[in-house]
């Protein structure tokens, strides 16, 4: 994981469950827009730098 964080540490920083972090990482869950912005802010990246649209 980037920055050496565990899923639990990242979940705590984002105020979500570890299961939510796991589901996002494995592509089983798309985060809400507010959560996506929190993730991007936490990593200091634009939202597009973390998430790519699923166009098909």
C-alpha positions as a printed Julia matrix, in Angstrom:
56×3 Matrix{Float64}:
   0.0    0.0     0.0
   1.26   3.49   -0.77
   2.95   5.23    2.15
   3.34   1.92    3.95
  -0.08   2.15    5.59
  -2.1   -0.91    6.45
  -5.7   -1.09    5.3
  -6.7   -0.5     8.9
  -4.59   2.65    9.2
  -5.95   4.02    5.94
  -9.49   3.17    6.99
  -8.99   4.99   10.28
  -7.61   8.08    8.51
 -10.62   8.08    6.16
 -13.15   7.21    8.9
 -14.39   4.11    7.06
 -14.11   0.4     7.77
 -11.12  -1.72    6.71
 -13.57  -3.74    4.64
 -14.48  -0.59    2.69
 -10.81   0.09    1.93
 -10.36  -3.52    0.81
 -13.44  -3.35   -1.43
 -12.19  -0.13   -3.07
  -8.74  -1.62   -3.63
 -10.13  -4.77   -5.21
 -12.61  -2.89   -7.42
 -15.67  -4.34   -5.71
 -16.87  -0.94   -4.5
 -16.8    2.53   -6.01
 -16.48   5.15   -3.3
 -18.91   8.0    -2.98
 -17.73  11.3    -4.4
 -17.07  12.8    -0.93
 -15.01   9.73    0.03
 -13.11   9.85   -3.26
 -12.2   13.48   -2.57
 -11.06  12.58    0.97
  -8.86   9.82   -0.41
  -7.34  12.17   -3.01
  -6.74  14.87   -0.4
  -5.13  12.39    1.99
  -2.64  11.36   -0.71
  -2.18  14.93   -1.98
  -3.27  14.01   -5.49
  -6.01  15.16   -7.83
  -8.96  12.79   -7.87
  -8.06  11.8   -11.45
  -4.66  10.71  -10.17
  -6.27   7.97   -8.08
  -9.48   7.04   -9.85
 -10.15   6.48  -13.53
 -13.65   6.55  -14.97
 -15.16   3.25  -16.02
 -16.26   4.11  -19.54
 -17.31   1.42  -21.8
